[in-house]
Each structure stands twice: as C-alpha cells, then as structure tokens.
C-alpha cells in the first residue's frame, strides 16, 4: 500500500462526523468482533490464493488488514477508557 497521508486540519464538526461514522460501524458489533472478522476475511483470502494463483499485492493487502485491525484495537482501548496508543 503506497498511500501518502497528509495532516487534515479538522474542525470539531469534522471530528464529530468521523466519530458518528465509527459509532455507526461499531453499533453492529464490538471492536473485538470486528478485529476477529477482519482476520477471518484475510485468512479466507490467503486460502483462496491456492486457486487464484500468485498475488503480487499480497504484502499490501496484509498491511491494509493489519492497519484495520490496529484501528479496531485502538477503538476498543478508547471504549474501555484507556489512552489511544
């Protein structure tokens, strides 16, 4: 994954909008469940590669999944009242 991140000068309304979207996402399941499901999806992807063949972007896909899992782990810590890491 070759994405450049640029700091976004967020206003309170932007941060609140992000928070609402995360809240909607987490309303269907806990952050821990999301993390588990992400690894289940990634595992299924890896297993399917046997039939699909070579995946030159496998490394990027792995890091994308890992970043998503880290996001949900941070959200879970925040939900428990712990500091974001």
N, C-alpha and C positions, 0 to 999 in steps of 0.2 A: 504494500500500500504506500503510495507516494503522494500523500496529501500534505500540503503546507497549511499550517494553522496560523491564523492571523488574529491577534487580540481584537476582540469586538468591544467597543465601548458601549456597554449595556446600560440601559436605564433601568430603573426599578420595574417599570412595566414590562420590559423585555424579560428580566429575570423571573417575574411573576408568571409570565406566559410560559416560559420554559418549565417552571415548577408545576403549572397546571397540566402541561403535557405529560410530564413524568408521573404526576399523580394519576392521570387517566390510564397510563400504561400499567402502573402498579396496582390499580384498583381491581384488575382481573386476577392477579396473582402476586405472591410475595417476591421480593428481590431475590431471595434464595432460590425460589422455584424457577424464576427467570434464568438464573445462572445455570441451574441444573439442565433446563431445557436447551439452553444455548450449547452446552457441551454435548447433549444428546444429538442435536442437529449436526454439529461438527463431526461427531463420531459417525453418524449416518452418511455424511458426505465422504468421509475417508473410506468407509466400506464400499460406497458406490464407485469409487475410483477404480476398483478392480475391473468393473465392467466398462467404465467410461474411458479408461486409459490415462495417459500422462496429463498432469495438471500443472502447467508451468507457473500458475499463480498461487499454488498451494501455500507457499510461505506467506504471501499477503493475506490470504484467506484466514490462515491460522492467527496471524496478528490482529486481524479485524475481530475475530471471535474473542480472542484474549482481551482486547480492549473493551469489548462489550461486557464481558464477564467482570472485569475490573470495575466498570461503571456501576453495575448492579451490586457488587460487593461494597463499593463506597456508599451507594444509596442505602443499603441495609445498615451500614455503620451509622450513617446520619439518622436513620429512623430509630436507632437504639440510643440516640443522643450522644454518640461518640463523635469526635472530630473527624473531618474528611482527611484522608491520607493522600 
